[in-house]
Amino acid sequence: MLEHTFCHIQGIGHGGERRLWQDGICCWNDLLDKPDIVPRVSEHEIVAMLEQSTAALGQDDPSFFSSHLKQGDSWRLFPHFREHAGYLDIETTGLGPACEITTIALYDGDRVHTYVNGINLDDFVNDIDQIKLFISFNGISFDIPIIESYFRIQLDQPHIDLRYVLSRLGIKGGLKRCEKQLGLNRGSLDGVDGSFAVLLWREYQRYGNEQALETLLAYNLEDAVNLERLLVEAYNRNLEKTPFYDDLQIAWPVPPMLTHQPNLEIVEAIRRQNQGFNSLF
């Protein structure tokens, strides 16, 4: 889709982009042949931007495009950089700046990886060297700043934050609400949320309950893995608004084998023990 994209050029919005498609200007080469077709944008600026775009795509550099696209349009990056993407979700002890990361789930489209505070959390920093594009839900505001603060690092990888992509489609709310609007079912983990994840971590910390940790990791992983399904759905829905849907739509992904499974007895026990617990998330 990137090679059909023009709204990353300053002076061309979504309306201008649609008009170019309607006029038969459907890819970068088409516009390079007729750079004078866009009113109020100089031919020099168009040619320079398209040449930079071609170079960035050839160099597998998503940073160039993410710096020129609004977050709501970041879905366009997906198929081109999918092989280097990392679907990311963290769990924490709360929402404030002093909160600690408890677990991290990272899915690279093939394998799932989990990281646990006090066990292997520091391995996360080394394992993201090959990630060129992060995909999250609300990660720009939450996950990434907390990771950067906790590990004292700077994550420079471009980001597709599905909160903005889905909002542009009219799908709003938290991750679980967005999943339900798109027909995703969490099965045995339905109703488990970020606040419940805090309780699972407390159960593990206080009593060494390995089943609580196993359930927390299962929940964390489901958050990360579902991001791919959400992004594919969002990509295809956005693509329906373009002339390229028949050629560029993406098939529904096959979910990976999950390495952790929830313990329903633990879930029910914690629900009974914490009926009056105030939600943090």
N, C-alpha and C positions, 0 to 999 in steps of 0.2 A: 504493500500500500504506500510505502514511502515514496516510490518513484512516481506515484500519481498525486502526491501531495504538493500543494502550492501555498497553503496557509501559513507555512513557516517563513515565507518571504514577506518582509515588512511592506505593508501597503496592500496585501492581498488577504482578505478575510474569508470566512466560509461562503458568503454570497458570491464573492469574486471567483473563488475556486469553483463553485458550481457552474458559474457562467462559462468559465474556461472549458470545463468538461462538456457542457452543452454545445460549445463551439468546436468541439473536436480536438481540443488541446487536452490530451488525457495523460501525458507523461512529460517528464523533464525534457526529453529530446524534442517533443512537439513545441514546447514553449521556447526552447533555444532556437528553433527555426523561425519563430515569430515573436521575438521579445518585445516588439512594439505594440502588441495586441492589448497590453494592460494599460489602461489610462492612469495617469498620475504616478506611475512608477517608471523610473528611468530604465532604458534598455541595459545600461551598464550595470545597474544594481541587480537586475534579474539574471543576467549572464554570470556575474560574479557569484551570486548566491547558488545558482544551479551547478556551477563548476565546483564550488566548495561542497555542495551536497553529494555530488557524484564521488568526489574524493573521499569524503567521510564514510560513505556507504562501502566503498571499495576497501577501506581500511578497517572495517568493522568497528566504527567509532560511533556509538549511540549518543555520546556526550554532545556532539555538535547539534543533533536534532532535538535533544531534550532541552537544550538551551534556547532554542528558537520556537518550540511548541508549547502551548499552554498545557497544564496538567490534564485538562479534559480531553485533549487531543493526543495524549501520550500513547493511547492504544495502538496508534499507527506504527510504533516501534516494534511491536510484539513479534510478528513472524520473522522479521529480519534478524533479530537478536535473541530469538527464543532458545537457541542452543547454549547461550551463555547467560541465561537468566537464573536468578535465585529467588524462590518464593519464600518470604520471610515472615515469621511471627514470633513475638516474645511474650512471656508471662512475667509478671512482676509482683512485688509485695504490696503494691498500691499505685497511686497515680501521681503523687508529688515528686518533686525533684530529688528527694532523699530515698526514694524507693530503690530496691535492689532487683536485679534480674534474677528470676528463679530458674527458668528454662528458656531455651531457644529452639525453635524448629526451623530447619532449612531444607527446602526441596529443590533439587536442580533439574526437575523434569524427568529424572531417571531414578535417583535414589533419594531416600530421606535421611536426614542427619538430625540428631538431637543432642543438646548440650545442657548439662545440669550444674547448677551452682554447687561448688564444693566437690565436684567430680571431674568434669571435663570442660567447664564453661570457657576457659581460656583457649581451647582448641578452635573455637569459632573464628577468632581473628585470623588464624593461619588458613583456615578452610575456605575463606571467601576471596582468595587471591585471583581465582579464575572467573569470578562473577563479574560480568560487565553491566548487568542491569538488574536492579532489585525490583521486586513486585511485592506489594503489601496492601493492607487495608488500613488507612490512616497512619501509615508508617512515617510520612513526612513530619507529622506533628507529634507522634508518640514513639514508635519503635526506634527510628534512626537517631533522634536526639538522645534518647536514653542509652542506646548502645554506645554512641560517641562519648557521652559523659562517663559512663561506667568503665569503659576500657581505655578512655583517654586517647581516642583515635579520631581520625577524620575519614568518613566514608564518602568518597568522591564519585562513586558509581551513580549513573543516572537512575531514575526511579519512576516506575508506573505505580501511582497510588490509586487503587481502585475506588476509594471513596469519591474521588473527583470524577473519574471516568463514569462510574455508575450514576452519580448525581446528575451528570449531563444528560443521561438517558431517562431521568425522572425516577430513578431507583435510589431511595434515600433511607437513612437510618444507620444503625450499627451493622456489623458484619452479619450477625445471625438473621437480622430482619431482611437484609438484602438477599441472603441465601434463600430465605423462604419465598420472597417475591419472585425469585428465579426458579423455584421448584426444587431446590436442593433440600434433602432430608438428612438430618444428623443421626437418625436412628436412636440408638441407646444413649447418645450424648445430647439428645434434644433437651433444652432447658439449662444445660451447663453453660456458664458464661465466665467472664473474666473474674467476677467476684467469687464464684465457686472455685475457680482455679487458685485463688488466694487461700481458701479453706483447705483445699487438697494439699497445698504446700505446707500449711501449718500442721496438718495431720502427719505429714511425712517428717517434718522437722522435730516435732514434739515427741512422737512415739516411734519413729523409725519405720513407719508403715510403708513398706515397699509397694503395696498394692495402690496406695494413694498416689505415690510417685508415678507408677505405671499408668494410672488413670489420667493424671495431669499431662504426662507426655503424649498419651493418646489424643487428648483434647487439643493440645498444642499442635500436634502433627495435623490433625484434621483442619485446623485453621489454615495452616500453610498449604496443604495439598488442595484444599477447596479454592484457593486463589487462582490456580490454573483454570479450573472449570469456570469460575466467574469471569476471568479475563477472556477466555474463548467465547463465552456467551456475549460479553460486552463487545468484543471485537466484531462478531458476526452481526450483532444488532446495529452497530455503527455502519458496518459495511453495506447493510441494506439500504442506507440512505445515499449510496454512491452508485455509479454505473458498473461497478466491478464485482458485485456480490457473486455472480455465477462463477467467476473465475478464481476468486480469492478467498472464498469462505473456508473456514478451518473446521475440521472434523472434531467432534467431542472427544476429549482426551481419555485415554485408558488410565484409571487411577493406579498408583503404585501399590505394591504390597506394603502394608503398614507394619512397622516393627514393634508397636505397642498396642495393647488392647485395654479398654476400660473394664474396671471391675464394678458391676452394677450394685453389688452389696455395699461396697464402700460409698458409692454415690448416694444410695438411699439412706445409709446410716448418717452421713454428714448432713444430708437434708433434714433429717429428723432432729439432729443435735443443734442445728443453726437456723431454725425456722424464723427467728427474729433478727437474723443478721442483716444489716443494712447494706444494700448494694453499693459498691464502689465504682462500678463501671456502667 
